[in-house]
Amino acid sequence: MTAHAVGNASSRGRARRLGRCTVVIAAAVAAVLAGDGTLAPCRAQVGAEIAPGGPGAVPSRPGATGGEVLYMRYCASCHGVTGHGDGPVARELRKPPPDLTLLAARNGGKFDERSLVAVIDGRRSIAAHGGRAMPVWGDVFDTELAGAPHAQRQNLLRSTVLVDWLRSIQER
């Protein structure tokens, strides 16, 4: 781990004492904020540490990345296992969930990571966009992570790793 990822020597020592998970999360958050592309090694760890069960009823496949595990748990019931908006709950919703495999295509070929993290987190609403049908996952993650060390960072990391997986399912 580099000093860039964790900070000065004193910070590295404290992170080591707090455990391997803290170091991984700190490095991933630093990578996200720096935008240097070093998030990839953290994908498998996030999601694997989430207990089975939760809102979604769709199990992830063996060997799934952390983002895929998160997607299956929180998103697949509405957006479908493959992201096409055809989950088992979709037909019960007033407004059909969007096809998540077309996010970049609908945005002129650009995958807008920052906007998606904000949509998933959901706590920063934009009045012009109208009401929100999707759950505010930032609040859900906060509740699940209550009392955990560095809960806010873990919350950000969950959203970011989920968005990273959504990038991987974009139709070309």
Backbone bond lengths (Angstrom), bond angles and torsions (degrees), N, CA, C in turn:
res aa  C-N    CA-C-N  psi(-1)  N-CA   C-N-CA  omega(-1)  CA-C   N-CA-C  phi
1 M - - - 1.441 - - 1.517 107.96 -
2 T 1.307 117.10 138.74 1.452 120.82 -176.47 1.522 110.87 -91.93
3 A 1.320 114.83 161.46 1.463 119.82 176.28 1.521 109.69 -62.13
4 H 1.340 115.97 -30.95 1.468 120.28 178.35 1.518 110.38 -59.50
5 A 1.318 117.20 -40.27 1.463 120.89 -174.90 1.514 113.10 -74.61
6 V 1.292 117.92 -35.91 1.461 119.51 -173.48 1.517 112.70 -111.88
7 G 1.299 118.62 -28.06 1.464 120.45 -179.09 1.510 110.28 119.40
8 N 1.319 117.14 -154.58 1.458 120.65 -177.37 1.523 111.78 -74.70
9 A 1.332 117.09 175.76 1.470 121.98 -175.65 1.519 111.82 -58.36
10 S 1.304 117.59 -39.21 1.461 120.38 179.92 1.524 110.65 -64.65
11 S 1.323 117.99 -39.39 1.467 121.31 176.94 1.514 110.76 -63.96
12 R 1.339 116.74 -41.15 1.474 119.73 -179.99 1.514 110.12 -61.61
13 G 1.320 117.77 -42.03 1.463 121.15 179.76 1.513 111.50 -62.28
14 R 1.330 116.21 -43.57 1.467 119.88 178.28 1.517 110.63 -64.08
15 A 1.328 117.97 -42.25 1.466 120.91 -179.70 1.523 110.47 -62.25
16 R 1.351 117.43 -41.03 1.459 119.86 178.69 1.523 111.44 -61.20
17 R 1.325 115.63 -41.02 1.466 119.25 -180.00 1.520 111.52 -66.77
18 L 1.316 118.56 -28.04 1.459 121.52 -179.02 1.524 112.33 -80.91
19 G 1.297 118.45 -11.78 1.460 120.57 175.32 1.510 113.53 115.17
20 R 1.342 113.98 161.72 1.456 122.14 -177.76 1.521 112.27 -61.28
21 C 1.322 117.37 -39.96 1.461 121.22 -179.79 1.527 110.83 -60.04
22 T 1.321 117.19 -42.19 1.453 121.23 179.16 1.517 110.72 -62.14
23 V 1.312 116.81 -41.23 1.462 120.85 179.52 1.519 110.06 -64.37
24 V 1.327 117.59 -44.22 1.464 121.15 179.51 1.521 110.16 -62.83
25 I 1.318 117.26 -45.52 1.454 120.80 -179.55 1.521 110.60 -64.73
26 A 1.325 117.78 -44.44 1.462 120.98 179.45 1.524 110.83 -60.48
27 A 1.322 117.14 -42.86 1.460 120.62 179.54 1.521 110.86 -65.72
28 A 1.321 117.01 -40.70 1.466 120.28 -179.18 1.521 110.98 -67.14
29 V 1.320 117.43 -43.19 1.463 120.51 178.94 1.520 109.64 -62.94
30 A 1.329 117.33 -42.98 1.464 120.62 177.82 1.525 110.52 -61.09
31 A 1.340 116.83 -40.76 1.463 120.74 179.80 1.517 111.01 -65.25
32 V 1.331 116.45 -41.43 1.458 120.51 178.96 1.518 109.92 -62.23
33 L 1.334 115.95 -48.04 1.453 119.70 -177.76 1.523 111.93 -67.13
34 A 1.327 116.34 -34.18 1.459 120.05 179.99 1.520 111.80 -80.39
35 G 1.336 117.08 -22.42 1.456 120.69 -179.03 1.509 112.80 66.51
36 D 1.341 117.89 29.55 1.466 119.66 -174.79 1.529 113.68 -94.31
37 G 1.336 118.78 7.86 1.453 121.45 173.47 1.514 115.16 78.14
38 T 1.324 119.08 10.81 1.464 119.90 -177.64 1.524 112.36 -90.83
39 L 1.323 118.15 15.40 1.455 121.31 -179.56 1.525 112.29 -73.93
40 A 1.314 118.24 -26.36 1.462 121.65 -173.73 1.523 114.96 -48.68
41 P 1.327 121.93 -45.09 1.465 120.08 -178.68 1.529 114.05 -64.49
42 C 1.316 117.53 -17.99 1.466 120.60 -177.12 1.526 112.54 -88.13
43 R 1.325 118.32 -11.99 1.458 121.64 -174.64 1.512 113.09 -54.29
44 A 1.300 117.76 -49.01 1.457 120.88 -173.76 1.515 112.29 -69.15
45 Q 1.334 117.48 -27.06 1.462 119.40 -177.98 1.514 112.36 -75.42
46 V 1.321 117.16 -39.24 1.450 119.93 178.63 1.517 106.50 -77.82
47 G 1.295 117.16 134.22 1.458 120.91 -176.23 1.505 110.16 99.53
48 A 1.329 117.75 -44.64 1.462 120.64 177.53 1.519 109.83 -66.96
49 E 1.342 116.39 -24.79 1.457 120.53 -178.85 1.524 112.02 -88.63
50 I 1.333 117.18 -1.19 1.458 121.00 -179.64 1.516 108.63 -86.51
51 A 1.308 116.36 132.77 1.459 120.82 -179.85 1.522 109.89 -64.15
52 P 1.346 117.20 147.10 1.462 120.24 177.60 1.530 110.37 -61.30
53 G 1.299 115.35 156.95 1.468 120.14 178.68 1.505 110.26 96.30
54 G 1.298 116.41 -159.50 1.450 120.60 -179.34 1.506 111.00 102.93
55 P 1.333 116.90 -165.42 1.457 120.72 -173.60 1.527 114.90 -57.37
56 G 1.330 117.90 -43.02 1.457 120.13 -176.50 1.515 112.48 -84.28
57 A 1.321 116.16 150.27 1.460 120.52 -179.84 1.524 111.51 -106.86
58 V 1.332 117.13 5.47 1.455 121.11 -175.52 1.523 109.81 -95.07
59 P 1.330 118.55 117.05 1.471 119.06 178.58 1.519 110.45 -73.78
60 S 1.318 115.98 148.46 1.457 119.20 175.56 1.524 108.57 -86.72
61 R 1.292 115.32 160.52 1.464 120.50 -178.60 1.532 109.70 -77.79
62 P 1.339 117.54 154.48 1.469 119.86 176.23 1.534 109.87 -58.30
63 G 1.305 116.87 137.01 1.464 121.68 178.52 1.519 113.58 82.66
64 A 1.329 117.73 9.01 1.463 120.61 -179.39 1.528 110.21 -65.48
65 T 1.329 115.98 148.53 1.465 120.40 175.67 1.524 108.63 -70.86
66 G 1.320 116.73 164.21 1.456 121.12 178.31 1.516 112.27 -57.43
67 G 1.329 117.43 -39.64 1.461 121.03 179.07 1.513 112.38 -64.17
68 E 1.313 116.50 -38.95 1.455 120.04 178.55 1.525 110.93 -68.17
69 V 1.330 116.95 -39.68 1.470 120.90 177.22 1.527 109.36 -60.44
70 L 1.324 116.83 -46.05 1.465 120.69 178.39 1.520 110.87 -61.86
71 Y 1.328 116.95 -43.91 1.463 121.20 179.97 1.528 110.83 -59.72
72 M 1.317 116.87 -47.72 1.466 120.10 -178.94 1.525 111.38 -62.43
73 R 1.292 116.41 -35.51 1.463 119.81 -178.07 1.527 112.68 -75.72
74 Y 1.321 117.74 -42.34 1.450 120.60 -171.33 1.531 115.45 -107.04
75 C 1.310 119.16 -22.90 1.465 120.62 -168.70 1.526 115.13 -116.65
76 A 1.326 117.52 -31.43 1.465 121.37 -171.06 1.522 113.69 -62.85
77 S 1.317 118.30 -27.97 1.461 118.83 -178.84 1.533 111.33 -62.48
78 C 1.308 118.32 -31.04 1.469 121.55 176.84 1.533 112.16 -100.54
79 H 1.327 116.57 -47.19 1.469 120.68 -173.25 1.523 113.37 -86.60
80 G 1.325 118.38 -8.53 1.466 121.35 178.43 1.512 112.00 87.79
81 V 1.316 115.27 154.82 1.465 121.77 -178.12 1.521 111.20 -58.60
82 T 1.328 117.28 -36.06 1.461 120.60 -177.89 1.526 112.98 -97.26
83 G 1.343 117.66 0.42 1.460 121.00 176.54 1.512 115.64 86.55
84 H 1.332 117.76 9.31 1.467 120.82 -175.66 1.531 114.05 -87.14
85 G 1.337 118.11 8.44 1.461 120.83 177.60 1.520 113.67 82.03
86 D 1.330 116.20 20.12 1.466 120.21 -173.86 1.531 113.08 -117.90
87 G 1.327 116.41 36.11 1.457 120.20 179.47 1.527 111.43 -70.22
88 P 1.326 117.77 165.79 1.457 121.27 -176.62 1.533 114.23 -62.70
89 V 1.307 118.44 -22.44 1.468 121.64 179.07 1.528 111.32 -89.59
90 A 1.313 118.02 -16.99 1.471 122.93 -172.74 1.518 113.16 -53.82
91 R 1.311 118.18 -42.69 1.470 120.19 -175.85 1.538 112.67 -69.80
92 E 1.326 116.88 -14.87 1.470 120.86 179.01 1.525 112.20 -88.92
93 L 1.313 117.73 -9.89 1.461 121.90 -176.65 1.526 111.06 -86.32
94 R 1.330 116.51 146.65 1.474 120.70 177.03 1.519 111.22 -63.75
95 K 1.314 115.76 -43.13 1.467 121.02 179.76 1.523 107.46 -113.45
96 P 1.338 117.87 123.65 1.471 119.44 -178.81 1.526 111.75 -61.90
97 P 1.333 117.28 141.74 1.467 119.49 177.26 1.527 110.11 -66.63
98 P 1.321 116.86 146.83 1.468 118.74 -179.50 1.526 112.30 -71.45
99 D 1.320 114.27 158.00 1.457 122.08 173.50 1.527 106.44 -76.33
100 L 1.317 116.64 110.27 1.463 121.29 -175.63 1.523 113.04 -75.67
101 T 1.311 118.09 -10.01 1.466 120.27 177.66 1.527 111.03 -80.68
102 L 1.340 116.87 -8.19 1.467 120.99 -177.80 1.527 113.36 -111.85
103 L 1.326 117.07 14.97 1.463 120.38 -177.76 1.533 111.75 -57.75
104 A 1.314 116.86 -49.32 1.469 120.26 -179.25 1.529 110.54 -66.61
105 A 1.328 117.31 -42.97 1.468 120.93 -179.04 1.526 111.05 -60.16
106 R 1.330 117.51 -39.75 1.467 121.26 179.27 1.523 112.04 -73.68
107 N 1.324 116.99 -10.27 1.466 121.54 -178.89 1.534 110.56 -114.68
108 G 1.319 116.06 36.09 1.460 121.18 177.74 1.514 114.24 64.76
109 G 1.337 117.25 28.63 1.455 121.83 178.89 1.519 114.45 86.80
110 K 1.331 117.65 -0.86 1.473 121.55 -178.69 1.530 109.11 -102.05
111 F 1.312 115.72 128.19 1.456 122.17 175.95 1.521 107.48 -90.30
112 D 1.322 117.36 111.99 1.461 122.77 -173.64 1.530 110.78 -94.42
113 E 1.329 115.48 88.72 1.460 122.38 -175.85 1.529 112.21 -60.89
114 R 1.303 117.49 -45.66 1.474 120.26 -176.92 1.525 111.93 -61.07
115 S 1.321 116.87 -44.14 1.464 119.88 179.43 1.524 111.26 -63.98
116 L 1.325 116.66 -39.72 1.460 119.77 -179.78 1.523 112.22 -66.95
117 V 1.325 117.29 -39.87 1.462 119.78 176.34 1.529 108.82 -60.06
118 A 1.332 117.41 -42.12 1.463 121.21 179.00 1.528 111.76 -64.43
119 V 1.334 117.35 -39.57 1.463 120.99 178.45 1.520 110.26 -65.29
120 I 1.323 117.16 -45.78 1.467 120.55 -179.81 1.518 110.06 -63.55
121 D 1.324 117.49 -47.31 1.457 121.05 -179.98 1.528 110.00 -60.80
122 G 1.328 117.04 -46.71 1.451 122.98 171.24 1.503 118.17 74.57
123 R 1.311 118.86 -0.16 1.463 119.89 -176.32 1.522 113.18 -87.88
124 R 1.309 116.30 -8.49 1.463 120.13 177.42 1.532 107.62 -113.39
125 S 1.321 115.52 89.71 1.462 118.91 -176.07 1.519 110.49 -84.30
126 I 1.316 114.55 155.06 1.455 121.76 177.71 1.522 105.86 -116.91
127 A 1.323 117.19 113.01 1.459 122.17 -173.69 1.530 112.34 -54.11
128 A 1.321 117.58 -37.71 1.461 120.93 -178.01 1.528 112.43 -65.36
129 H 1.327 117.13 -20.46 1.459 120.22 -179.40 1.522 112.49 -83.35
130 G 1.320 117.61 -4.20 1.457 120.95 177.57 1.515 112.18 80.27
131 G 1.339 115.23 -164.82 1.458 121.25 -177.97 1.511 112.45 -68.22
132 R 1.301 114.96 167.36 1.461 121.18 -176.52 1.523 109.42 -117.33
133 A 1.320 117.30 118.10 1.463 121.02 178.09 1.524 110.74 -87.77
134 M 1.330 116.93 -31.74 1.461 121.66 -177.29 1.530 110.18 -74.95
135 P 1.323 117.45 141.60 1.476 119.18 177.15 1.532 111.93 -58.52
136 V 1.305 115.61 153.74 1.459 122.49 176.44 1.530 106.09 -85.16
137 W 1.327 115.93 91.69 1.459 120.43 -173.86 1.512 112.44 -67.33
138 G 1.318 118.65 -26.43 1.461 120.23 176.56 1.517 111.10 -58.20
139 D 1.336 116.88 -42.82 1.462 120.92 177.38 1.530 111.38 -67.47
140 V 1.335 116.74 -39.87 1.469 121.10 178.96 1.528 109.56 -62.71
141 F 1.332 116.25 -47.24 1.471 120.13 179.44 1.525 110.66 -61.97
142 D 1.344 116.86 -41.33 1.470 120.14 178.58 1.528 110.78 -59.04
143 T 1.323 116.77 -43.56 1.460 120.96 179.94 1.523 110.63 -63.55
144 E 1.329 116.72 -45.00 1.463 120.79 -179.93 1.527 111.94 -65.38
145 L 1.310 115.96 -33.11 1.464 120.35 -175.91 1.526 113.07 -95.09
146 A 1.327 117.49 5.39 1.470 121.19 -177.67 1.526 109.96 -52.83
147 G 1.311 115.38 127.78 1.455 121.34 179.06 1.517 114.65 85.46
148 A 1.320 118.03 -10.22 1.464 120.82 178.93 1.529 109.19 -75.08
149 P 1.341 116.58 147.94 1.462 118.07 176.48 1.528 110.10 -63.22
150 H 1.298 116.94 135.18 1.462 122.79 175.98 1.528 111.98 58.35
151 A 1.312 117.20 44.13 1.467 122.26 -176.20 1.528 112.56 -58.04
152 Q 1.330 118.46 -40.63 1.467 120.10 -179.15 1.522 111.02 -64.47
153 R 1.318 117.25 -39.17 1.471 120.41 178.26 1.522 110.44 -67.41
154 Q 1.330 116.58 -40.79 1.460 119.95 178.49 1.528 110.22 -64.02
155 N 1.326 116.49 -37.39 1.461 121.01 178.21 1.532 109.84 -61.99
156 L 1.323 116.78 -49.25 1.470 121.49 177.85 1.520 110.50 -59.80
157 L 1.311 116.89 -41.98 1.453 120.49 -179.04 1.525 110.86 -64.45
158 R 1.316 118.01 -41.21 1.469 120.52 177.61 1.528 110.28 -57.79
159 S 1.328 116.90 -49.89 1.463 120.12 -179.72 1.518 111.55 -61.28
160 T 1.317 116.77 -41.67 1.460 121.00 -177.42 1.526 111.85 -68.67
161 V 1.315 117.55 -41.89 1.467 120.79 178.92 1.528 110.02 -67.78
162 L 1.317 117.50 -35.80 1.462 121.31 175.74 1.527 110.13 -63.12
163 V 1.323 117.18 -44.73 1.462 121.23 177.72 1.526 110.75 -64.17
164 D 1.318 117.19 -37.97 1.457 120.78 177.34 1.537 110.06 -59.70
165 W 1.328 116.67 -41.04 1.471 119.50 178.02 1.527 110.83 -68.10
166 L 1.327 117.26 -39.33 1.470 119.84 177.51 1.526 110.77 -59.79
167 R 1.324 116.70 -35.84 1.474 120.38 176.44 1.543 109.86 -59.69
168 S 1.324 116.02 -37.22 1.472 120.18 -176.98 1.524 113.81 -71.35
169 I 1.338 118.62 -16.26 1.458 119.77 -178.99 1.533 112.35 -102.99
170 Q 1.328 117.34 8.05 1.461 119.96 -180.00 1.520 110.85 -66.52
171 E 1.336 115.25 135.25 1.465 120.13 176.15 1.513 108.37 -74.79
172 R 1.279 114.89 139.03 1.471 120.94 -176.75 1.502 111.01 -93.54
